């Protein structure tokens, strides 16, 4: 499975929010998009998933052009958007059954149980969504993204607003998913990248200012820590 972004640019009116970015990802791992608020992280994710079209450049998923083969590409991607919108009055299982019908999934009951077990949700599955804590709503969002078993998972700020216990649970889940899928995880919090990711791309003002495996960071940056590198490249 591959994700290749080549010279992609996106403008809103006269404002260039993503400026000529390129990268190539091919491994099952967790890759962090790290950048300040407004850096362009969410826009990049929306273009990868096909929800936004780039003004210039090409995005390919497993060799398929996202603009030309959008529906086929979406079958390969699970997406948790920022703020995780939900149908609050639906029951958890009812909601997943609804999505399973959209994805035309076979053996729906087994797949729902498998996904709920994978994200640690079995004890809460009979509740209405509005009864769930924020941590469990995030788990449900990840379950929804996993339902059709995509090889690529895109998570936009999945740990935002969680308490310490909820945060630890979501971190563990994302690390586990990264062993079998390519997971792209956006955040503006450096500790999240260090806790969850194997590689990082630093994004500032719509540009990728650095990209590297975290285990290579000391030799690439003369022993500097992530905070110092981030400050230098985004200030």
N, C-alpha and C positions, 0 to 999 in steps of 0.2 A: 504494500500500500504506500502511495506517495502523495505528497502535497507540494506543488511547485507554484510559487508566486513570482512572476517575472515583470519587472518595471511597471508596477501597478500604481496608478494615481487616482485620487478621488477628490472632487471639489464640490462644495456647496456654494453656489453662486460664485463669488470671486475668492472665497476662502478655500485654500488648499489644505484639506485635513489629512490626506495621505499622499506623500510625495515620493514617487518613483522607488517603491520598495521591492526588494527581491529576496527570496529565501527558498530553501529546498529541505523538506523534512521527509524522512523515510523510515524511521525506527519506531518501535513501540516504546514510548517514553512519555514523561510529562514535561512539556515545554512551557515555560512561563513567559507571558507577554507582560513585562514590567514597565510602567511609565506613569507619569503624573496624570491626574484627572485632565481629560481633554486632549490627551496625547495622540489619540487616533486608534486606540486598541479595539474599542467596540466596532468602529467602522471597518477595520480590517477583518474582524470576525464575521460581520454581516456580509462582506463581499465574498469571503470564503464559502459561506453557507448558501450564497445565491440570493439573499434577501436584498442586497444592494448590488448594482452593477458598477464596476470600475469605469472611469472615463477613459483611461488608457491602460494598456498592459493586459496580461493574460494570467488567469488562475486555472491550474489543472489539478484535478483530483484523480489519481490513478490513470493519468493520461487524458482524461476527459475535460474539455473546456467547460468551465462552470456556466458561462453565458450561453453556450450552444446546447448543452446537455444538462440543463439545470435539474430536471426531475430525476435523472439517473444519478447525478451527483448527490442529491439530497438523500437518496437511499443509503449512501455510504457515510453520512454524517449525522451524529446526534448533537443537538444544540440546546444549551441552557442559556437563555438570554439574561441580560442584566434585569434585575427586579422580579424575575421569575413569575410572570402572570399566571394565575390559576382560576379555575371555575370553583369558587369557594363553596357553593352549595352542593356540589357533587361529592359522592363518596369516593374514597381513594380507588377502590377496585372498579367502580363504575367508570371513573375517569380513564383508567388504563384500558378498560374494555373498549371504550369509545375510540381511543387512539389506536388500539390494536386493529379495529375495524378499518380505520383510515389506511393503516399500513398493510392491510390484507394479510395479517399474521395467522398462520396455522396453529392449531392446538393452543388457543388463546389462554386458557386457564393455566396450563403448565408454564407458558412463557411469562405470564404475570407473576406467578409464584416464584419462578426462578429469579426474576428481576428484583422483586421485593426482598427476597432473601439476600441477594447480592448487595443491596444497599442498606441492609439492616432495618427493614421496615415491617416485618411480619406482625409485630405486636400492635401496630397502629393501622393496619390495613382496612379495618372495618369502620373507621371514623370518617366523618365529613372533613373535607379539606380545611374548612374554616376552623375546625377544632384543633388543628395541628400547630405545634410550635414552629418558629421560623426555621429551626434546624431540620425538622422533619419536612417542612415545605421544600427546603433545598434538596433533601434526599429524594422527595417525590419528583422534583424537577429533573434530577439526574436519572431516576428510574424511567421517566418519560423519554428522556434522550436515549436511553439504552434499549428501549423496548424492541426496536426493530434490529437490534444487534449490529450496530454500525461499527466499522473498524476505526473511525475517527470520531473523537468526542471533543466538542468545543464548549468551554465553560466560561461564561463572562461574569467575573467577580462572584464566584460561588460562595465565598466565605464572608461576604460583606454583612455586617450587622449581627454576626453570631456571637453567643456568649462563649467563654473558654471551653466548656465541655462540648458544646455543639461544634465548635471550631476543630477540636481534636478529632472528633468523629468524622467530619467531612474530609479533613486532611488524610486520615488513614484510608478512607474510601477512595480518594483520588489517587493515592500512591498505589493502591491495589489495582485500580483500573489501568494505570500506566504500564503494568506488566503485560497486558494483553491487547492494548489499543494505543494509538497515537492520541494523546490528550493535550489539548492546548488550553491553557488556564491563564486568565488575565487578572491582574491585580495591580494596585499602586502601593502595596505593602511589601517591603523587602523581606520581612520575616516569613511571609507566606511562600515566597520563592525558595528560600533556603530550606523550609520545612517540607516542601512537596515536590519540587522540580529537579530534574536532572540537567536540563539546559535552560538558558534564559535568553530572551531577546529584549534589549532595552529600546524603548520607543519614546521619542521626544519630538513634539511639534510635527507629527506625521512622518517621521523618518526613523528607520532602524539605525541607531547609533552604535550598537554593539550586539553581537550574538556569540555565545560560547557555552560549552559544557561547564557546569559548576565545578567539577573536579579538576578542570584545567585552569581555573581562575587564578590560583596563586602564581603559577609560572607565567601566565599571560600578562599579569598586571603587577609583577614584582611584589607579590605577597599582600597586596591591598585587599581589603574586604569589600563585600558587595556595596555597602553603604557609601564608602569612599569613591568607588568606581561610578556608582549611580550619580552621586553629587557632582563629580567632575564632568560627566557626559550630558547631564540634563540641566545644569545651572546656566 
